[in-house]
Amino acid sequence: MIHLCMSEMSMLTSGVDRARFSDQVALKLRLLIERDELRPGEQLPSKRHICDRLGVRRTVVREAICALEQSGLISIEPGRGTFVVLPGLHTIVDSLAHTPE
């Protein structure tokens, strides 16, 4: 469950453009993962729930989730949901991809 204090809510809803909103939402979700509030294998709340809790539009949440998937922190499984991946897995894959032959 995502919980926000008033200062976090005002930070997310101050007059900032949509790209900044998606960065802030991605940061909030990243912090929840790093603090083990969202654990490996756990499903993220629905986009609608995140939108309601953070007071942002669905496109903002979609962009944030896409950025987190690209960074390797989460995995989007069509028809199932969005899940936190095992810690360190994205680092291992990145290092293997960049290993000289």
Residue, then its C-alpha position, 0 to 999 in steps of 0.5 A: m500500500i502506498h502511503l504519502c505524508m502531506s509534504e510528499m503529496s504537495m511535492l508531487t502536485s506542485g506546478v511541475d510539468r508531466a515529465r517531472f511528475s513521472d520522474q517523481v512518481a518513479l522515484k517514490l516507487r523506487l524508494l518503496i522498493e528500496r525500503d522493502e515496502l514493495r518486495p521482490g515478487e510482489q505485485l504493484p498496486s493498480k495504476r488507478h490506485i497509484c493515480d488516486r493515492l498520488g493525485v496524478r494522471r494515468t499517463v504519468v503513472r504509465e511513464a513512471i512504470c515504463a522507466l522503472e521497467q527499463s531500469g530493471l526494478i520491475s517487470i510488466e507481465p501482460g495479463r498478470g500485472t506489474f511485479v518487483v523483480l529480485p534485487g540485483l537481477h538487473t545489475i547482473v543482466d547489465s553487467l553480462a550485456h556489457t562484458p567484452e567478448 
